[in-house]
Amino acid sequence: MNKLILLTITLLGFSNCLSQKSKPISEKYIAHNKGKVYIFWGGNRDSYTKSDIHFKGATYDFTLYDVAAVDKPKGWHVDYLNPARMTIPQTNFRVGYFINDHYNISIGLDHMKYVMVQNQSAQITGNYPAIYNGTVITNGVVDLSDTSFLTFEHTDGLNYINSEISRVDDISKIFKIKDTDKFQISLTEGAGGGILYPKTNVKLMDQARHDDFNVAGYGVSAKAGLNLTFFKYFFIQAELKGGYINMPNIKPTFDNADSASQHFMFFERIIAFGGIFKI
């Protein structure tokens, strides 16, 4: 009997040890990203390289060289939160899905704005109406500050509709952050591409001002950023994004036979606010 009791106690102890070893360790919610969806909304500032702009129509075919442009910032403004006026500032919208703990795929809109600097002169070659020779065009240089020849903007806007694949890495340990369910710091980097769907506002020479949406070309880009996540579900993300835009199909007038084209590099600075949730 004593041997039976001793054997029973031994087996119970062994079983208890096994159950303790097999019991799953409680992990923080933030430890795994697979299956999570995120969404963010924010604003941007933009810089552009100079570009050559080619205009072609029934009575003209000319190129302006090294044309400078700037963005059109709104600054800190309630329009970022006003549903009726959200497209007026320079904004960013993105929704994504984590396919595993580190990688996510997303689709979004980078709503930039591009404004040709009016107070500049540019070299011009090709065929253009003779009436401008000797007035705003002298020795192959056009004075663009005289708005009678050209005003040129993508201000509603320079819409880059793109998909991205991005990687995210938790670097909280570097800053000795232990409770990442309360606060987490991550690095993110990625690359993407998509189409350009600008609303181009142009007044070319003596033609009527044209302002309409059009699929004008494509873009590719790469980015790096810092993500700060608070209380598991909410985050602020800062990104630096650069890329190449090629638009061979810009519509400068109401005549479908008229066209313009340009390509340039861009550099975007983004601050966005968002949420991340498991589905």
Residue, then its C-alpha position, 0 to 999 in steps of 0.5 A: m500500500n505504501k508503495l502504491i501511495l508513493l507511486t501515485i504521488t510521484l506520478l501526480g508530481f510528474s504530471n503537474c510538472l508537465s502541465q506547467k511546462s506545456k502551459p503557454i507563456s503570456e505574450k504581449y499583444i504588440a508582439h505579433n503583427k500578422g493579421k493586423v490591419y492599419i489605417f492612417w491619415g496625415g499631411n505632407r510637405d514636398s520638394y521637386t527637382k527641376s523638369d523639362i515640360h514639353f507642350k504639343g498641339a496643332t499650332y505649337d510644339f515646344t519645350l521649356y527646360d529646367v522649370a522649377a516648382v514648389d508645393k502649396p502647404k496649408g500648415w496646421h489647419v482644421d481642413y485636415l479634419n473637415p470631411a468637406r475640405m480634406t482634399i484642400p491641404q496636402t494629405n496622405f491616406r493609407v490602409g494596410y494589412f500585415i501578411n506576417d509579423h514584419y511585412n505588410i502590403s498597403i494601398g494609399l493616396d499621396h495627395m501632393k501639390y505642384v506649382m510652377v514657380q511663376n517668377q522665373s525664366a526658362q530656355i525654350t526651343g521648338n515652334y510657338p506663336a510668333i506673337y510672343n517673340g520679342t515680348v515674353i520670349t527673347n533670344g530663346v528665353v521665355d519670361l514666365s513671370d508674364t502669366s500671359f504665356l503659361t500658368f501651370e499647376h497640379t494643385d488638386g492635386l499631384n495625386y499619386i495612387n500607389s501600393e507598397i510593401s513595407r517592413v516593420d521592426d520593433i526597436s523598443k529594446i534599444f530605448k529600454i522600453k519594457d512594456t511595449d503594450k503601452f509604448q512601442i518604437s518601430l522602424t519601417e521601410g518600404a517601396g511601391g509604385g502606382i499611377l498619377y491622377p492629377k487635376t492639372n490647372v493650366k492656362l497656355m498662351d491664349q487658350a482657355r484655362h483648363d482644370d480637370f482630372n486625368v490619368a497622366g502617368y506613373g510613379v515609383s517610390a521608396k520610404a523610411g520612417l519611424n512609428l510610435t505606437f501607444f496603448k497597442y492600437f494608436f500610432i504616430q508615423a513619420e516618413l521620408k519618401g522619395g521617388y520618380i514621377n513620369m507623366p507623358n499624358i498631361k492635358p493642358t487644354f480642352d482640345n484632346a489633340d493637345s498634350a504636355s509631358q514632364h518627369f521629375m524626382f520628388f521628396e516627401r515628408i509625412i506625418a500621419f496619425g492612425g490605428i492598428f487592429k487585429i481582425 
